[in-house]
Amino acid sequence: MSDEQECSQRVIDMVKSQAPKVFAVVIESGCSEEARVVAWGMTLADGAYMTSVEGNNQWLLADPDNALMYIRHAPEDTPYLVWAA
């Protein structure tokens, strides 16, 4: 492997190891059992970032699990944090 290829592989490995994990906030609606994604987020080195699907709301979070505290939903609805593969 050449020096250039080795350097490129190190950069690729570094990016892969530091890539943020992506999550969705999903709301399942009461009796109808319909689910919808209402926000997307990603982990950061010291917390997380989340934006609503429409893009009109954005949050910086201390922890991804805090995402559910900021999503409004009806009492009969259930919010979930779902990690994307």
C-alpha positions, -999 to +999 in steps of 0.1 A: +000+000+000+014+034-009+018+062+016-010+081-001-034+051+001-024+045+037-031+081+046-064+080+028-074+048+047-065+064+080-087+094+072-115+070+062-112+051+094-111+083+115-143+096+098-161+062+103-151+062+140-164+097+146-195+096+125-226+107+144-254+082+150-287+092+135-321+089+153-357+096+146-384+107+169-415+087+160-450+093+174-475+064+174-511+077+175-533+062+201-558+036+189-551+041+152-516+025+156-503+049+129-467+060+133-450+091+119-415+105+121-417+140+136-380+148+140-345+137+130-314+140+151-278+130+154-253+125+182-225+150+187-193+147+208-210+164+237-248+159+231-271+158+202-288+180+176-324+175+165-346+192+139-383+188+132-393+172+099-405+205+086-373+222+097-389+250+116-377+238+150-342+229+160-328+218+193-293+213+209-297+185+235-274+175+263-283+139+256-303+122+227-327+107+252-339+142+261-354+146+226-387+132+237-391+161+262-394+186+234-419+169+211-455+179+216-480+151+213-516+142+224-519+123+257-530+092+238-499+092+216-467+075+224-433+091+213-403+069+207-366+075+200-356+051+172-320+047+162-314+045+124-292+016+112 
